[in-house]
């Protein structure tokens, strides 16, 4: 991972980094062979930098963590989920633009 603000998520650290996180977590489900996933990566990096300290941003390689991808019904990639306080995703993002992602994240951050 090139951006220090993006956490590499794995089966081993999933519970610690996502399920038990004390802040919202934006998860990018991706794979290295996925062209649209690679195209989305700079946007994910920008969002991670913009929300550093407020939202954790992580990437989960679905090839390496198939059990998690199956658990959340990931049947296409890239897919973005925003978790907030637990196992179930708060938001499943269909939009891919930086502005749309920021709107959803800001909505979750509102008290």
N, CA, C and O of each residue as an XYZ file, in Angstrom:
444
protein
N       0.843     -1.178      0.000
C       0.000      0.000      0.000
C       0.890      1.243      0.000
O       1.803      1.367      0.816
N       0.619      2.129     -0.896
C       1.433      3.318     -1.024
C       1.046      4.415     -0.034
O       1.917      5.145      0.441
N      -0.236      4.546      0.286
C      -0.710      5.614      1.162
C      -0.684      5.136      2.615
O      -1.290      4.118      2.950
N       0.013      5.867      3.464
C       0.123      5.482      4.874
C      -1.208      5.614      5.605
O      -1.362      5.085      6.705
N      -2.167      6.310      5.011
C      -3.476      6.487      5.634
C      -4.465      5.376      5.271
O      -5.609      5.394      5.724
N      -4.029      4.414      4.459
C      -4.882      3.300      4.049
C      -4.346      2.024      4.693
O      -3.177      1.675      4.530
N      -5.218      1.339      5.424
C      -4.850      0.111      6.133
C      -5.057     -1.081      5.210
O      -6.089     -1.190      4.549
N      -4.080     -1.967      5.168
C      -4.253     -3.220      4.440
C      -5.014     -4.180      5.342
O      -4.505     -4.620      6.374
N      -6.235     -4.497      4.939
C      -7.085     -5.378      5.728
C      -6.879     -6.821      5.298
O      -6.698     -7.119      4.118
N      -6.912     -7.713      6.292
C      -6.730     -9.142      6.051
C      -7.723     -9.910      6.925
O      -8.399     -9.332      7.776
N      -7.794    -11.197      6.703
C      -8.613    -12.041      7.567
C      -8.131    -11.945      9.012
O      -8.938    -11.948      9.941
N      -6.826    -11.860      9.199
C      -6.258    -11.824     10.547
C      -6.567    -10.543     11.305
O      -6.751    -10.582     12.522
N      -6.628     -9.404     10.613
C      -6.835     -8.144     11.335
C      -8.240     -7.560     11.161
O      -8.514     -6.471     11.664
N      -9.138     -8.266     10.458
C     -10.472     -7.751     10.154
C     -11.238     -7.325     11.410
O     -11.733     -6.201     11.481
N     -11.337     -8.208     12.391
C     -12.106     -7.877     13.590
C     -11.521     -6.663     14.307
O     -12.255     -5.757     14.703
N     -10.228     -6.648     14.470
C      -9.569     -5.544     15.172
C      -9.741     -4.227     14.419
O     -10.084     -3.210     15.022
N      -9.508     -4.238     13.126
C      -9.487     -2.999     12.338
C     -10.866     -2.511     11.907
O     -11.067     -1.311     11.724
N     -11.831     -3.442     11.739
C     -13.144     -3.055     11.217
C     -14.245     -3.254     12.258
O     -14.880     -2.290     12.685
N     -14.463     -4.478     12.655
C     -15.591     -4.797     13.536
C     -15.472     -4.074     14.874
O     -16.467     -3.556     15.381
N     -14.284     -4.030     15.448
C     -14.089     -3.421     16.768
C     -13.520     -2.007     16.703
O     -13.045     -1.492     17.715
N     -13.557     -1.384     15.559
C     -13.003     -0.040     15.414
C     -13.826      0.978     16.197
O     -15.052      0.886     16.260
N     -13.141      1.940     16.786
C     -13.827      2.995     17.524
C     -14.248      4.153     16.628
O     -14.821      5.133     17.106
N     -13.970      4.049     15.345
C     -14.399      5.069     14.394
C     -14.932      4.394     13.137
O     -14.678      3.209     12.924
N     -15.662      5.122     12.305
C     -16.163      4.524     11.059
C     -15.009      4.008     10.199
O     -13.899      4.541     10.234
N     -15.297      2.960      9.428
C     -14.279      2.350      8.562
C     -14.840      2.230      7.150
O     -15.856      1.569      6.931
N     -14.178      2.869      6.200
C     -14.512      2.731      4.785
C     -13.657      1.601      4.232
O     -12.428      1.673      4.255
N     -14.321      0.548      3.729
C     -13.598     -0.621      3.222
C     -13.774     -0.703      1.713
O     -14.891     -0.702      1.196
N     -12.656     -0.772      1.032
C     -12.619     -0.973     -0.418
C     -12.329     -2.450     -0.665
O     -11.220     -2.923     -0.416
N     -13.335     -3.176     -1.156
C     -13.148     -4.576     -1.543
C     -12.600     -4.560     -2.970
O     -13.242     -4.025     -3.874
N     -11.428     -5.138     -3.175
C     -10.737     -5.019     -4.455
C      -9.910     -6.272     -4.731
O      -9.844     -7.185     -3.909
N      -9.281     -6.295     -5.907
C      -8.308     -7.334     -6.274
C      -7.301     -6.705     -7.238
O      -7.653     -5.796     -7.990
N      -6.063     -7.175     -7.223
C      -5.019     -6.583     -8.059
C      -5.290     -6.688     -9.567
O      -4.835     -5.839    -10.334
N      -6.023     -7.715     -9.993
C      -6.284     -7.929    -11.422
C      -7.450     -7.080    -11.925
O      -7.720     -7.062    -13.126
N      -8.145     -6.379    -11.032
C      -9.366     -5.635    -11.359
C      -9.023     -4.219    -11.829
O      -8.573     -3.391    -11.038
N      -9.235     -3.948    -13.105
C      -8.953     -2.630    -13.672
C      -9.726     -1.506    -12.999
O      -9.121     -0.505    -12.614
N     -11.050     -1.634    -12.841
C     -11.794     -0.577    -12.151
C     -11.327     -0.360    -10.701
O     -11.393      0.756    -10.186
N     -10.863     -1.419    -10.060
C     -10.333     -1.287     -8.696
C      -9.076     -0.421     -8.699
O      -8.914      0.457     -7.852
N      -8.200     -0.675     -9.650
C      -6.971      0.120     -9.756
C      -7.301      1.564    -10.099
O      -6.633      2.480     -9.620
N      -8.326      1.780    -10.927
C      -8.727      3.139    -11.289
C      -9.297      3.887    -10.078
O      -9.155      5.106     -9.985
N      -9.930      3.177     -9.166
C     -10.523      3.792     -7.985
C      -9.481      4.103     -6.908
O      -9.734      4.937     -6.038
N      -8.337      3.463     -6.949
C      -7.327      3.584     -5.895
C      -6.923      5.028     -5.588
O      -6.829      5.367     -4.408
N      -6.680      5.899     -6.568
C      -6.323      7.279     -6.222
C      -7.436      8.013     -5.462
O      -7.156      8.846     -4.600
N      -8.673      7.705     -5.777
C      -9.801      8.310     -5.067
C      -9.817      7.830     -3.616
O     -10.030      8.624     -2.700
N      -9.594      6.546     -3.411
C      -9.544      6.003     -2.055
C      -8.417      6.670     -1.266
O      -8.595      7.016     -0.098
N      -7.278      6.848     -1.895
C      -6.152      7.519     -1.231
C      -6.516      8.947     -0.831
O      -6.183      9.378      0.273
N      -7.191      9.683     -1.708
C      -7.592     11.065     -1.404
C      -8.564     11.113     -0.236
O      -8.426     11.945      0.661
N      -9.545     10.223     -0.248
C     -10.528     10.183      0.839
C      -9.836      9.832      2.160
O     -10.142     10.417      3.198
N      -8.908      8.883      2.116
C      -8.174      8.493      3.330
C      -7.407      9.673      3.902
O      -7.386      9.872      5.117
N      -6.785     10.447      3.047
C      -6.027     11.616      3.498
C      -6.960     12.699      4.022
O      -6.656     13.349      5.023
N      -8.083     12.895      3.362
C      -9.030     13.924      3.764
C      -9.638     13.645      5.144
O      -9.883     14.579      5.908
N      -9.880     12.387      5.466
C     -10.560     12.032      6.707
C      -9.643     11.408      7.751
O     -10.123     10.763      8.683
N      -8.344     11.587      7.613
C      -7.404     10.999      8.557
C      -7.768     11.429      9.988
O      -8.005     12.607     10.255
N      -7.804     10.453     10.890
C      -8.156     10.719     12.280
C      -9.649     10.651     12.561
O     -10.052     10.521     13.717
N     -10.476     10.736     11.525
C     -11.930     10.707     11.703
C     -12.535      9.402     11.205
O     -13.467      8.866     11.803
N     -11.990      8.901     10.098
C     -12.480      7.674      9.466
C     -11.268      6.829      9.094
O     -10.294      7.330      8.532
N     -11.343      5.554      9.413
C     -10.295      4.629      8.980
C     -10.656      4.159      7.577
O     -11.811      3.831      7.303
N      -9.675      4.127      6.701
C      -9.888      3.654      5.336
C      -9.004      2.440      5.129
O      -7.809      2.467      5.422
N      -9.608      1.370      4.617
C      -8.854      0.145      4.409
C      -9.221     -0.525      3.104
O     -10.294     -0.300      2.546
N      -8.311     -1.351      2.631
C      -8.515     -2.118      1.400
C      -8.400     -3.596      1.736
O      -7.457     -4.027      2.400
N      -9.384     -4.370      1.262
C      -9.369     -5.812      1.477
C      -9.276     -6.510      0.131
O     -10.178     -6.391     -0.699
N      -8.188     -7.236     -0.087
C      -8.004     -8.016     -1.306
C      -8.906     -9.247     -1.208
O      -8.662    -10.138     -0.395
N      -9.946     -9.289     -2.039
C     -10.930    -10.370     -1.953
C     -10.342    -11.729     -2.338
O     -10.869    -12.763     -1.928
N      -9.273    -11.741     -3.110
C      -8.626    -13.015     -3.447
C      -7.942    -13.617     -2.221
O      -7.903    -14.837     -2.061
N      -7.404    -12.757     -1.360
C      -6.692    -13.220     -0.166
C      -7.615    -13.437      1.029
O      -7.242    -14.113      1.988
N      -8.809    -12.872      0.975
C      -9.741    -12.961      2.108
C     -11.134    -13.331      1.595
O     -12.107    -12.610      1.815
N     -11.201    -14.454      0.918
C     -12.471    -14.873      0.321
C     -13.558    -15.099      1.368
O     -14.734    -14.864      1.091
N     -13.189    -15.547      2.556
C     -14.189    -15.782      3.603
C     -14.915    -14.492      3.983
O     -16.125    -14.509      4.209
N     -14.199    -13.395      4.053
C     -14.829    -12.114      4.384
C     -15.679    -11.628      3.221
O     -16.782    -11.123      3.429
N     -15.179    -11.775      2.005
C     -15.949    -11.365      0.821
C     -17.275    -12.133      0.762
O     -18.313    -11.551      0.446
N     -17.244    -13.406      1.058
C     -18.468    -14.220      1.058
C     -19.403    -13.770      2.180
O     -20.611    -13.660      1.972
N     -18.858    -13.513      3.351
C     -19.664    -13.091      4.505
C     -20.490    -11.840      4.203
O     -21.617    -11.704      4.679
N     -19.924    -10.928      3.410
C     -20.606     -9.667      3.117
C     -21.251     -9.639      1.730
O     -21.700     -8.589      1.271
N     -21.295    -10.787      1.072
C     -21.996    -10.877     -0.202
C     -21.342    -10.095     -1.326
O     -22.028     -9.539     -2.184
N     -20.037    -10.052     -1.324
C     -19.321     -9.334     -2.386
C     -19.346    -10.203     -3.633
O     -18.670    -11.230     -3.696
N     -20.124     -9.789     -4.621
C     -20.208    -10.555     -5.863
C     -19.697     -9.782     -7.069
O     -19.730    -10.281     -8.194
N     -19.232     -8.583     -6.835
C     -18.518     -7.814     -7.854
C     -17.605     -6.832     -7.131
O     -17.834     -6.479     -5.974
N     -16.588     -6.409     -7.824
C     -15.651     -5.432     -7.264
C     -15.367     -4.377     -8.324
O     -15.512     -4.657     -9.514
N     -14.974     -3.193     -7.932
C     -14.814     -2.739     -6.561
C     -16.169     -2.495     -5.898
O     -17.154     -2.147     -6.549
N     -16.179     -2.687     -4.602
C     -17.333     -2.356     -3.772
C     -16.823     -1.656     -2.527
O     -15.797     -2.038     -1.963
N     -17.535     -0.643     -2.109
C     -17.166      0.110     -0.921
C     -18.258     -0.048      0.127
O     -19.442      0.130     -0.159
N     -17.845     -0.384      1.337
C     -18.769     -0.449      2.474
C     -18.256      0.520      3.519
O     -17.049      0.669      3.703
N     -19.176      1.174      4.199
C     -18.819      2.030      5.314
C     -19.395      1.406      6.577
O     -20.609      1.375      6.774
N     -18.508      0.911      7.425
C     -18.891      0.295      8.690
C     -18.838      1.371      9.773
O     -17.979      2.252      9.752
N     -19.767      1.281     10.710
C     -19.753      2.220     11.823
C     -20.270      1.510     13.063
O     -21.478      1.406     13.276
N     -19.351      1.029     13.869
C     -19.722      0.408     15.125
C     -20.229     -1.007     15.014
O     -21.269     -1.340     15.582
N     -19.517     -1.843     14.294
C     -19.911     -3.237     14.334
C     -19.790     -4.009     13.051
O     -19.150     -3.592     12.085
N     -20.435     -5.154     13.085
C     -20.311     -6.158     12.043
C     -21.052     -5.786     10.763
O     -20.584     -6.099      9.669
N     -22.212     -5.115     10.883
C     -23.002     -4.806      9.690
C     -22.574     -3.473      9.081
O     -22.373     -2.494      9.799
N     -22.437     -3.439      7.774
C     -22.067     -2.164      7.143
C     -23.177     -1.137      7.316
O     -24.359     -1.457      7.187
N     -22.790      0.089      7.608
C     -23.730      1.200      7.729
C     -24.217      1.614      6.344
O     -25.399      1.902      6.153
N     -23.313      1.643      5.396
C     -23.626      2.064      4.029
C     -22.910      1.157      3.040
O     -21.771      0.749      3.263
N     -23.583      0.851      1.962
C     -22.975      0.165      0.824
C     -22.966      1.201     -0.289
O     -24.020      1.591     -0.792
N     -21.786      1.640     -0.668
C     -21.672      2.725     -1.628
C     -21.676      2.193     -3.051
O     -20.906      1.297     -3.398
N     -22.540      2.750     -3.852
C     -22.563      2.389     -5.261
C     -21.837      3.448     -6.086
O     -21.336      3.159     -7.172
N     -21.781      4.666     -5.570
C     -21.108      5.756     -6.280
C     -19.600      5.573     -6.191
O     -19.084      5.035     -5.211
N     -18.915      6.016     -7.205
C     -17.460      5.865     -7.240
C     -16.715      7.196     -7.278
O     -15.485      7.214     -7.243
N     -17.444      8.307     -7.351
C     -16.750      9.590     -7.433
C     -16.330     10.042     -6.035
O     -16.977      9.708     -5.042
N     -15.266     10.787     -5.974
C     -14.769     11.281     -4.698
C     -15.842     12.092     -3.973
O     -16.038     11.934     -2.767
N     -16.532     12.956     -4.709
C     -17.572     13.785     -4.099
C     -18.682     12.967     -3.485
O     -19.144     13.277     -2.387
N     -19.119     11.924     -4.176
C     -20.188     11.076     -3.654
C     -19.735     10.288     -2.421
O     -20.502     10.121     -1.473
N     -18.504      9.812     -2.437
C     -17.967      9.077     -1.286
C     -17.874     10.017     -0.084
O     -18.236      9.640      1.031
N     -17.395     11.225     -0.309
C     -17.262     12.212      0.769
C     -18.629     12.540      1.368
O     -18.750     12.673      2.586
N     -19.658     12.672      0.531
C     -21.011     12.959      1.042
C     -21.488     11.860      1.988
O     -22.031     12.151      3.053
N     -21.290     10.615      1.608
C     -21.730      9.499      2.439
C     -20.944      9.469      3.747
O     -21.523      9.272      4.815
N     -19.640      9.662      3.670
C     -18.813      9.653      4.872
C     -19.236     10.795      5.801
O     -19.368     10.592      7.008
N     -19.447     11.974      5.256
C     -19.872     13.110      6.085
C     -21.226     12.850      6.738
O     -21.451     13.243      7.882
N     -22.113     12.199      6.025
C     -23.427     11.879      6.584
C     -23.286     10.955      7.802
O     -23.994     11.128      8.794
N     -22.389      9.993      7.731
C     -22.175      9.077      8.850
C     -21.502      9.789     10.018
O     -21.743      9.448     11.176
N     -20.660     10.775      9.721
C     -19.957     11.500     10.783
C     -20.851     12.496     11.516
O     -20.510     12.924     12.618
N     -21.972     12.868     10.938
C     -22.874     13.830     11.585
C     -23.459     13.217     12.841
O     -23.877     12.059     12.831
N     -23.494     13.982     13.924
C     -24.051     13.450     15.187
C     -25.547     13.241     15.123
O     -26.152     12.803     16.102
